């Protein structure tokens, strides 16, 4: 069935709102776009985002990259040992910070889960505590802990751990709330205690999610550990900052390459662990 142009015009005249948004809606859309474009233009002007400056920066970046090649090759273990120690410290900072954060966040997550903690005041207060902890960036925490504990990996470990407490507690509590009540009700009907309901009915459902979150955040914390080292929290970031400050660009590039390789290896191993362990959990269901 074909519709003629005359019929379309008649329908448009009879029901104009079906073919065009009302005037207030069109004005709001135009105002929103004008505000967005105005803010975008202001940011470009305020930050001196000019083509000449961008071109000059690209030329300087080319000079820096030219100094990085060929990459530096360490010729003895004595020369490479500091770099290996820095990589080990960064990896240890990420591992210990992630582990400590998970240990403290795990019990707190039950206080923030609606299906476990029925006390609204306590649950909401706990959730606001998650938000308060997550409001502090890891780098800010590292600077605070460096002032308190001095230079070295310890401030980096504490910064990662405190930051992850808020993140893990929030993600774990949401995973707990999204579990099914049927296994818990089955254990309860069989006479199981509240602890047994959580241990055998709830935890098997959230364990794969918890493990996945832990592995992902561990990968992220390895990269964060590099940044924390630049501000004095030890690790490979401290060596990288030192090489850049000394204009030893070829060695800095080699260190960057080692960091990238370490992240790739951790990502691969995390994928293997996810596939084997989480896959087994899903198969058990």
N, C-alpha and C positions, 0 to 999 in steps of 0.2 A: 504493500500500500504506500503510495507516494503522497507527500504533503506539498501543496503548492506554496509559493511565496506569499500569496494573498492570505492563505490560512495562517501562516506563521505571523504575519503582520497583525492579523485579527487577534490571535492569541497573545501577542506581545502587548497590544493595546488593552486587552481585557485583564491580563495578569502581568503587569510590568515587573513586579518583584520576583517573578519566576525567571526572568531573563537578565535581571540586573540587581545588584545589591542595593539596599536602601541608601539614601544619602548619608546618614550618620555613619554607617558602616564604611562607606567609601572614604569619608573624611578621616575616620580613625586609621584606616589603612594608609592613606596618604600621609597623615601625621607621623605614623610609625616609621614609614620609609624615609621621610624627611629627617626625623630624629636620628635614625641609624646612619644615613649618609652624612649628616652633619657631624655626628660623633666620629665617624671614620675619617672625614676630612680634617677635623680638628686634631686627631691623633697624628695624622701624617704631618701636619704643620708643626705641632708642638714638639715632636721628636725629630724634626729636621730630616724628614724622609724624602730627600731629594735625589733625582737620578744621578747628579754629579757625585754626591756622597756615596751612593751605592756602587758606582763604577770605581771610585777611588778605593773603596773597601775591597772590592773584588781583586783589584790589582795588588793590594797589599797581601791579601790572602794567598794569591798566587806566589808571591815572594816567600811567604812562610812555608807553603807546601814544597817549594823548590828546595828549601833548606832541609826538609825532612827526608829527602831522597838522595842517595840510597839509604835505607834504614841501617841503624847501627847494629853491629853483630858483636856480642861479647866474646872475648877470646879466651877467657879462663873462668873457672868456677869462682875464684876469689872476686873477680870483677862482677859476676852475675849474682853472687850470693845475696847482696842487698836487695836486688830486684825480686829474687825468689822469696826472700823473707817478707817483703812488702806485699807480694801476692798472697802469701800464706796468712799474713795478718788481716788483710781485707776479707779473705774467705772466712777466717775465724770470727771476725767481727760480725759478719752477716749471719753466720751459723748460730753463734751464741746469742746475738741480739734477737734473732727470730725465735730461738728456742725459749729464752727467758720470757719474751713477750707472750708466747703461746701458753706457757705454764701459768702465768698470772691471769691471762685473759680467759682461759678455759672455765674456771669456776665462776668468774664474773659473768660469763655469757649466760649461765643458767639464771642468774638474778635478773637479767634483762629480757628473758624469754617469757612471753605471755602465758604459754601453756605449762610452764613450770612454776613461775612465781606469780601467784594470784594477788599479791599485795600491790595495788596500783602505785601507792606512794613510793614504796621501795623500788619497784620496777622502773618507774619514770625517773626517779633520782639516779638510779644506776645508768640508765640510758643517757641522761644529761652528762653524767661523768664520762661516758665514752666520747661524747661530743667535745667536752672540755679538753680531754687528752689529745684528741685528733686535731684540735685547733692549733697545736704547736707543731711547726714544721721540724723535721728531723735535724736540719742544719742549725736551726735556732737552739734546739735542745743540746746539740753537740757543743755549740759555743758556750752555753751555760755550764755544761759539765766539764768543759776544758778549764774554765775559771775555777771550778770547785776541786777537780781531781788532777789537774795538770795535763800536759801533753801525753799522747800515747793512745793505744787502742781502747783502754777502759772507757773514756768518755764516749767514744764511738759506739761501743757495745751498749752502754746505758742509754744513749740517744735512740738507737734503733729499738731497743727493748721497750722503752717507755712509749715511743710512737706506735709500736705494734700492739701494745696492750689495748689501746682504744680501737684500732682497726680490727684486730682479731676478735675482740669481745663483741663488736657490732656485727661482724659477718657471722660469727658462730651463733649468736643469739637469733639472728634471722634464719639461719639454717635449722635451728632447733624448732622455731615456730612453724616452719614449713613441713614438719614431719607429719606422718599419718598417726591418728590416734588408735587405729585398730590393733596394732601389735601391743600397745600399752594396755588397752582395755582387755585383751586376751590374757595377759599376764596378771592383771588385777583381778579378773574373774577366777583365775586359778589360785588366788590367795597370795600372790606375790606382794612384797613390800614396795614402798615407794622407791627405794633405792634399786630394787630389782626391776621395777618398771622402767626406770631410766637406764639402767645398765644393759638390760636385754631387749627392751622394746624401743628405746629412743636412740641410744648411741649407735647401734648398727646402721641406722638410717643416715646419721649425720657424719659418721667417720669418713666416708669418701669425700664429702664436701670439705671437711676440715683438712684432710690431707692435701687436697687440691689447692686450697687457699694457702697452706703452709709452704708448699713447693713454689707456688707462683711468687709469694712475697719474699721467699728466700732468694730467688733469682733477682727480684727488684732490689733487695737489700745489698746484694753484691755490687750492683751499680751505685747504690747510695753510699756504700762504704768507700768507694773511690772518691766521691765528692767530699765526704767527711774527712778523708785524709788530707785534702788540700787545705782545710782550715786548721790542721794540727792534730787530728785524731788518729794519726798513724796510718799504716797501710801503704798501698801502692800509690795512692793519691798524693801523699807527701813527697814521694820520690818524683812523681810526674810534675808536681808544682816546682820542685827544686830544679829539675832539668829545663823546664820552660823559662824559669827566672834566669838561669845561666845561659840561655840561648843555645842550649845543646839540643837542637830541634831533631836531629837524626836519632838520638837516643830517646827523646820524648815520643817519636813516632813508633819506635820499637816497643816501648812500654804500652802505648795505646793499643798496638796490635796484640800484645799479650793479654791485655784486659778484654779485648773483643773475643780472643780465642777462649779465655776462661769462661766468659758468659755463654758462649756457644756450647762448650762442654757441659756446663751446668744445665743449660736448657735441654740438651740431649738426654742427660741422665735423669732429669726430672720427668721428661716424657716417657722414658723407660719405666720409671717407678710408677707413674700414673697408670700406664698400660697394664702392668703386672698386678699391682695391688688393687687399684680401683676396678680394674677389669674383673678381678676375682670376686670382689664384693658384688658387682652387678650380676655376675654369673650365679652367685649364691642365691640371689633373689629369684 
